[in-house]
Amino acid sequence: MSLGAYAPAMKDDAWRDLPELAVSEDSEAIEEFLDDLAPGERTLAISRLSGEQREKLLETVDPAEAAEIVECLPESQVLEALSLIHI
């Protein structure tokens, strides 16, 4: 999957594009996509993922990126995400 399809111009609807990336297992594309988002956009995009998509996202990215993702989530979603991860 090419990151080119996820250009910064569509940031207003970033949450619509992240689910596909979350299940793609393309950690580089996921990390680049998230890095291009402002903190508020990142939080919104991640918070709109289903529990399964959030789980896949956290399992796909490297541990440092997963920690950054967890830090931006509301506490209720952090607890859900951590309960789903198989470590």
C-alpha positions as CSV (number, residue, x, y, z in Angstrom):
1,M,0.0,0.0,0.0
2,S,1.4,3.4,-1.0
3,L,1.2,6.3,1.4
4,G,0.6,8.5,-1.6
5,A,-3.1,7.8,-1.4
6,Y,-3.1,9.3,2.1
7,A,-1.8,12.8,1.2
8,P,-2.1,15.6,3.9
9,A,-4.8,17.3,1.9
10,M,-7.4,15.0,3.2
11,K,-6.6,15.5,6.9
12,D,-10.2,16.7,7.6
13,D,-11.3,13.1,6.9
14,A,-8.2,11.3,8.2
15,W,-10.3,9.2,10.5
16,R,-12.0,7.7,7.4
17,D,-8.7,6.5,6.0
18,L,-7.1,5.1,9.1
19,P,-9.2,1.9,9.4
20,E,-7.9,0.6,6.1
21,L,-4.3,1.4,7.1
22,A,-4.8,-0.1,10.6
23,V,-5.5,-3.6,9.2
24,S,-2.9,-3.3,6.4
25,E,0.0,-4.5,8.6
26,D,2.2,-1.8,6.9
27,S,3.8,-0.3,9.9
28,E,5.8,2.3,7.9
29,A,2.7,3.6,6.1
30,I,0.7,3.7,9.4
31,E,3.5,5.6,11.2
32,E,4.0,8.1,8.3
33,F,0.3,8.7,8.1
34,L,0.0,9.4,11.8
35,D,3.1,11.5,11.9
36,D,1.5,13.8,9.2
37,L,-1.5,14.5,11.4
38,A,-1.8,17.3,14.0
39,P,-2.2,15.9,17.6
40,G,-6.0,16.6,17.6
41,E,-6.5,14.9,14.2
42,R,-4.4,11.9,15.3
43,T,-6.5,11.5,18.5
44,L,-9.7,11.8,16.5
45,A,-8.6,9.3,13.9
46,I,-7.5,6.7,16.4
47,S,-10.5,7.2,18.7
48,R,-12.8,6.4,15.8
49,L,-11.3,3.0,15.1
50,S,-13.1,-0.1,16.3
51,G,-11.5,-2.0,19.1
52,E,-10.3,-4.7,16.6
53,Q,-8.8,-2.0,14.3
54,R,-7.1,-0.3,17.3
55,E,-5.7,-3.6,18.4
56,K,-4.3,-4.4,15.0
57,L,-2.8,-0.9,14.7
58,L,-1.0,-1.2,18.1
59,E,0.2,-4.7,17.2
60,T,1.6,-3.5,13.9
61,V,3.5,-0.4,14.8
62,D,6.8,-0.5,16.7
63,P,6.5,-0.3,20.5
64,A,7.6,3.3,20.7
65,E,4.9,4.4,18.2
66,A,2.3,2.2,20.1
67,A,3.2,4.1,23.3
68,E,2.7,7.4,21.6
69,I,-0.6,6.3,20.3
70,V,-1.8,5.1,23.7
71,E,-0.8,8.4,25.2
72,C,-3.2,10.3,23.0
73,L,-6.2,8.1,23.7
74,P,-8.9,8.7,26.3
75,E,-8.5,6.5,29.3
76,S,-11.4,4.3,28.5
77,Q,-10.0,3.5,25.1
78,V,-6.5,2.9,26.6
79,L,-8.0,0.3,28.9
80,E,-9.9,-1.4,26.0
81,A,-6.8,-1.3,23.7
82,L,-4.5,-2.8,26.4
83,S,-7.0,-5.5,27.2
84,L,-7.1,-6.6,23.6
85,I,-3.4,-6.7,22.9
86,H,-1.7,-10.1,22.9
87,I,1.7,-9.8,24.5
